[in-house]
């Protein structure tokens, strides 16, 4: 009986280890391959129809890019290389990164706040500089809600200040850390603080990757922005909410838009415990 008991315990332990768990490496989280429910039928017209979308493995950064991180990029590449679009609206009064003694530095106290006033081109170039890319609209929504059709990253409870940064005064961002409001994949700050650029051109649902919406190039059309900002009201928060900007809007920075990066590169071997197998 003792041997049988030990065998049962061993099998249970093996099964628990086999259960998929969130994997992370260097602040970037694994979103495992599979389908999820995208959109909703009881919201804005452009959020319908509710439909299943298959997404391959990808990794997405746990937090939005911060002022301190983007300052490193500006020091390495500059805000606007010759012949390219403007990356950062450094002359805007809402900017939190400024040039001092020949270097770009985040304003004191705002180093860990998400960077705003970055154009879509600046976000794209930053992600490329780090060896990553902007997430697609479908990747963003899956990372935010998982597969249980929750309306918020943290579940079904109404937004509170402990879960998200919203309902604040103009330009009143906060640090990017909100563990209580994390998604099923432990990605934080998906709703609130700043909306986020994606790599997707606006098209009606159902979402398809082969209908010209991927990738947005910045040449024509509108680019999708997801999430919510610090000065958005609670009723505007939701993981299915879609916003977009035309080419002119994509080429400008905004006090309510930030970003995070993603990658399709397999990082499983460097994640604690590796990927689930």
C-alpha positions as CSV (number, residue, x, y, z in Angstrom):
1,X,0.0,0.0,0.0
2,X,2.9,2.3,0.8
3,X,4.3,1.8,-2.7
4,X,0.9,2.4,-4.3
5,X,0.5,5.6,-2.3
6,X,3.9,6.9,-3.4
7,X,3.1,6.0,-7.0
8,X,-0.1,8.0,-6.8
9,X,1.7,11.0,-5.3
10,X,4.3,10.8,-8.0
11,X,1.7,10.8,-10.7
12,X,-0.1,13.7,-9.2
13,X,3.1,15.7,-9.0
14,X,3.9,14.9,-12.6
15,X,0.5,16.0,-13.7
16,X,0.8,19.3,-11.8
17,X,4.1,20.0,-13.4
18,X,2.6,19.4,-16.9
19,X,-0.1,22.1,-16.4
20,X,0.7,25.1,-18.6
21,X,1.9,28.0,-16.5
22,X,2.9,31.6,-17.3
23,X,6.5,31.7,-18.3
24,X,8.6,34.8,-18.2
25,X,12.1,35.9,-19.3
26,X,13.6,39.3,-18.8
27,X,10.2,40.9,-18.2
28,X,8.6,39.3,-21.2
29,X,5.8,36.8,-21.0
30,X,4.9,33.7,-23.1
31,X,1.4,33.6,-24.7
32,X,1.0,30.0,-25.8
33,X,-0.4,28.9,-29.1
34,X,-4.1,28.4,-29.4
35,X,-7.5,30.0,-30.2
36,X,-9.4,32.6,-28.2
37,X,-12.6,34.5,-28.4
38,X,-12.0,38.0,-29.9
39,X,-14.5,40.8,-29.9
40,X,-18.0,40.9,-28.5
41,X,-21.5,41.1,-29.8
42,X,-22.9,43.5,-27.2
43,X,-20.5,46.4,-27.6
44,X,-19.6,48.9,-30.2
45,X,-20.3,47.9,-33.8
46,X,-16.6,47.6,-34.7
47,X,-16.1,45.1,-31.9
48,X,-18.5,42.6,-33.5
49,X,-18.8,39.8,-34.4
50,X,-17.5,37.8,-31.5
51,X,-15.3,35.2,-33.2
52,X,-12.6,32.6,-32.6
53,X,-9.0,33.6,-33.6
54,X,-6.0,31.3,-33.7
55,X,-2.8,32.9,-32.5
56,X,0.7,31.3,-32.7
57,X,3.1,31.3,-29.8
58,X,4.5,34.8,-29.0
59,X,6.0,36.7,-26.2
60,X,4.9,40.1,-25.0
61,X,6.5,42.5,-22.5
62,X,5.0,42.4,-19.1
63,X,5.1,46.2,-18.8
64,X,4.8,49.2,-21.1
65,X,8.0,50.8,-22.2
66,X,9.1,53.4,-19.7
67,X,10.6,56.9,-20.0
68,X,13.9,55.6,-18.8
69,X,14.0,52.8,-21.4
70,X,13.0,55.1,-24.3
71,X,15.6,57.7,-23.2
72,X,18.3,55.0,-23.9
73,X,16.9,54.5,-27.4
74,X,17.0,58.3,-28.1
75,X,20.6,58.5,-26.9
76,X,21.5,55.6,-29.2
77,X,19.6,56.6,-32.3
78,X,18.2,60.1,-32.0
79,X,14.6,61.4,-32.2
80,X,14.5,61.8,-35.9
81,X,17.1,60.3,-38.3
82,X,17.4,62.1,-41.7
83,X,14.6,61.1,-44.1
84,X,12.5,59.4,-41.4
85,X,9.4,60.2,-39.6
86,X,9.5,61.9,-36.2
87,X,9.8,59.4,-33.4
88,X,9.2,61.5,-30.3
89,X,7.5,64.8,-29.7
90,X,10.2,66.2,-27.4
91,X,9.0,69.8,-27.7
92,X,5.5,68.9,-26.4
93,X,4.8,70.1,-22.9
94,X,3.5,66.6,-22.0
95,X,6.8,65.0,-22.8
96,X,8.7,63.5,-19.8
97,X,12.1,63.0,-21.5
98,X,14.3,66.0,-22.2
99,X,17.8,66.7,-23.4
100,X,20.3,67.7,-20.7
101,X,24.0,68.2,-21.3
102,X,23.9,66.4,-24.6
103,X,21.9,63.4,-23.3
104,X,18.3,62.4,-23.2
105,X,17.1,61.9,-19.6
106,X,13.8,61.0,-18.1
107,X,12.4,63.7,-15.9
108,X,13.0,63.0,-12.2
109,X,10.2,60.9,-10.7
110,X,8.9,59.8,-14.1
111,X,11.6,57.2,-14.9
112,X,9.3,54.2,-14.4
113,X,6.2,55.8,-15.8
114,X,5.2,54.6,-19.3
115,X,6.5,56.8,-22.1
116,X,4.0,59.0,-23.9
117,X,4.4,61.3,-26.9
118,X,6.0,58.5,-29.0
119,X,4.7,58.3,-32.5
120,X,3.8,54.9,-34.1
121,X,7.0,55.2,-36.1
122,X,9.0,55.8,-32.9
123,X,7.3,52.8,-31.2
124,X,8.0,50.6,-34.2
125,X,11.6,51.7,-34.4
126,X,12.2,51.2,-30.7
127,X,10.9,47.6,-30.8
128,X,13.1,46.9,-33.8
129,X,16.1,48.4,-32.0
130,X,15.5,45.9,-29.1
131,X,15.1,43.0,-31.6
132,X,11.4,42.8,-31.2
133,X,8.2,44.3,-32.8
134,X,4.9,45.8,-32.0
135,X,2.1,43.2,-31.1
136,X,-0.7,42.6,-33.5
137,X,-4.2,43.6,-32.5
138,X,-5.1,39.9,-32.0
139,X,-2.0,39.2,-29.9
140,X,-2.7,42.2,-27.7
141,X,-6.3,41.1,-27.0
142,X,-5.3,37.5,-26.3
143,X,-2.6,38.6,-23.9
144,X,-5.1,40.9,-22.2
145,X,-8.0,38.5,-21.7
146,X,-7.0,34.9,-22.2
147,X,-9.7,32.5,-23.3
148,X,-12.6,33.0,-20.9
149,X,-14.0,36.1,-22.6
150,X,-13.4,38.3,-19.5
151,X,-14.0,42.0,-20.1
152,X,-11.0,43.1,-18.1
153,X,-7.5,41.6,-17.8
154,X,-8.0,40.9,-14.1
155,X,-11.4,39.2,-14.7
156,X,-15.0,40.4,-14.3
157,X,-14.8,42.8,-11.4
158,X,-15.3,46.5,-12.1
159,X,-12.2,48.7,-12.4
160,X,-10.6,50.1,-9.2
161,X,-7.5,52.2,-8.7
162,X,-5.7,49.1,-7.4
163,X,-6.3,47.3,-10.7
164,X,-5.8,50.1,-13.3
165,X,-4.8,53.7,-13.7
166,X,-7.9,55.5,-15.0
167,X,-10.1,58.5,-14.3
168,X,-7.2,60.8,-13.5
169,X,-6.3,64.3,-14.5
170,X,-4.6,65.1,-17.8
171,X,-1.1,63.6,-18.1
172,X,-1.2,62.0,-14.6
173,X,0.4,58.7,-15.5
174,X,1.8,56.3,-12.9
175,X,4.4,53.6,-12.7
176,X,3.7,50.6,-14.9
177,X,3.5,48.0,-12.1
178,X,-0.1,46.8,-11.3
179,X,0.2,43.2,-10.3
180,X,-3.4,43.0,-9.0
181,X,-4.6,44.0,-12.4
182,X,-2.5,41.6,-14.4
183,X,-4.0,39.4,-17.2
184,X,-4.1,35.6,-17.0
185,X,-0.6,35.6,-18.5
186,X,0.7,38.0,-15.8
187,X,0.9,40.9,-18.3
188,X,0.4,44.1,-16.4
189,X,-1.1,47.6,-17.1
190,X,-3.0,46.4,-20.2
191,X,-5.9,48.7,-19.4
192,X,-5.2,52.2,-18.0
193,X,-2.1,54.5,-17.8
194,X,-1.7,54.7,-21.6
195,X,-3.3,53.2,-24.6
196,X,-1.0,51.1,-26.9
197,X,0.1,51.1,-30.5
198,X,-0.2,47.9,-32.4
199,X,1.1,46.7,-35.8
200,X,-2.5,46.3,-37.2
201,X,-4.3,48.3,-39.8
202,X,-8.0,48.9,-39.0
203,X,-10.3,46.5,-40.8
204,X,-13.8,45.1,-39.9
205,X,-14.0,41.8,-38.0
206,X,-13.7,38.9,-38.3
207,X,-10.0,39.3,-37.8
208,X,-7.8,37.8,-40.5
209,X,-4.0,38.0,-41.0
210,X,-4.3,37.6,-44.8
211,X,-6.6,40.5,-45.7
212,X,-4.1,43.3,-45.7
213,X,-4.4,44.4,-42.1
214,X,-1.0,42.9,-41.1
215,X,1.2,44.7,-41.0
216,X,0.4,48.3,-40.9
217,X,3.2,50.2,-42.7
218,X,2.4,53.8,-42.0
219,X,1.9,54.6,-45.7
220,X,-2.0,54.7,-45.8
221,X,-5.0,53.6,-43.7
222,X,-5.5,53.7,-40.0
223,X,-3.6,51.9,-37.3
224,X,-5.3,50.2,-34.4
225,X,-4.7,51.4,-30.8
226,X,-5.7,49.3,-27.9
227,X,-6.1,49.7,-24.2
228,X,-7.1,52.7,-22.2
229,X,-5.5,55.9,-20.8
230,X,-5.0,57.4,-17.3
231,X,-7.6,60.1,-18.2
232,X,-10.2,57.7,-19.6
233,X,-13.4,57.1,-17.5
234,X,-14.1,53.7,-16.0
235,X,-16.9,53.0,-18.5
236,X,-14.5,53.2,-21.4
237,X,-12.2,50.4,-20.1
238,X,-12.5,47.1,-21.8
239,X,-10.2,44.6,-23.6
240,X,-12.3,44.6,-26.7
241,X,-12.4,48.3,-27.2
242,X,-10.8,49.4,-30.5
243,X,-9.5,52.9,-31.4
244,X,-7.5,54.0,-34.4
245,X,-5.5,56.8,-35.9
246,X,-4.9,57.9,-39.5
247,X,-1.5,58.4,-41.0
248,X,-1.2,61.9,-39.5
249,X,-2.1,60.7,-36.0
250,X,0.3,57.8,-36.3
251,X,3.1,60.2,-37.1
252,X,2.5,62.2,-33.9
253,X,2.9,61.5,-30.3
254,X,0.0,61.7,-27.9
255,X,-0.2,62.2,-24.1
256,X,-2.5,59.1,-23.9
257,X,-0.7,56.6,-26.1
258,X,2.3,54.4,-25.2
259,X,3.4,50.9,-26.3
260,X,5.0,47.6,-25.4
261,X,6.9,45.2,-27.6
262,X,6.4,41.5,-28.6
263,X,8.3,38.8,-30.4
264,X,7.7,35.5,-32.2
265,X,11.2,34.4,-31.4
266,X,11.3,31.2,-29.2
267,X,12.6,32.4,-25.8
268,X,11.5,29.2,-24.0
269,X,15.0,28.1,-23.1
270,X,15.8,31.3,-21.2
271,X,12.5,31.5,-19.3
272,X,12.6,30.2,-15.7
273,X,11.6,26.6,-16.1
274,X,11.4,26.9,-19.9
275,X,8.2,26.7,-21.9
276,X,5.5,24.2,-20.9
277,X,5.8,21.0,-22.9
